[in-house]
Amino acid sequence: QVQLVESGGGLVQAGGSLRLSCAASGITVSAYTMGWYRQAPGKQREFVARITRVDTTSYADSVKGRCTISRDNAKNTVTLQMNSLKPEDTAVYYCFVLGGSWGQGTQVIVSS
């Protein structure tokens, strides 16, 4: 059974940074494409970033240059480092593994 548990969200001022982590069990993160989506209040869930099995990364234009996705195979986690945060980054951030599994989400609130 695949389980993804996100952590690292919180309240931060605009311009600040947060580091989100996704701890996986039931799968080996190095064997899958994994990444992050987010959903702001009243909006649809949108893609943020992903990392493939061969470490190819891609980002939404809205976060490109401010976010970095990485994988720690020893800890079986995927991390999203977010810098220069903006109020429009406020959302619940969800970890996913390609194939359909999702975490419960972690809330990020960026105050202006």
C-alpha positions, 0 to 999 in steps of 0.5 A: 500500500502506497502512503505519502505523507507531506510535512513542512508547510506553515505560515511565512511572510512574503519573500520567505522560504519553506521546505516541503517534504514527502515521505513515501512508504510502500514504494521506492521513490527512485523508481517513480516520477514524483512531484507536487501539485497545489490547490488554492482556495476556490481554484483547481489543483495545479501542477507545481513540479515533478522529478522523474526516475532519471532526475529530470525536473520540470516546473510550472512557470509560476514557480520556475526559478523559485522552487527546486524539487529533489529526491533523497533516496536514502530517506525515501523522500521527495523535497520541494524547496520554495524560495521568494514566496509570494502570497499567490503561493498560498495553497495546500500542497500535495505530493503525488506519485505518477500512477495515482497516489496522493498525500493528504496535503500540507498547508502553505500560507504566505502573508503579504 
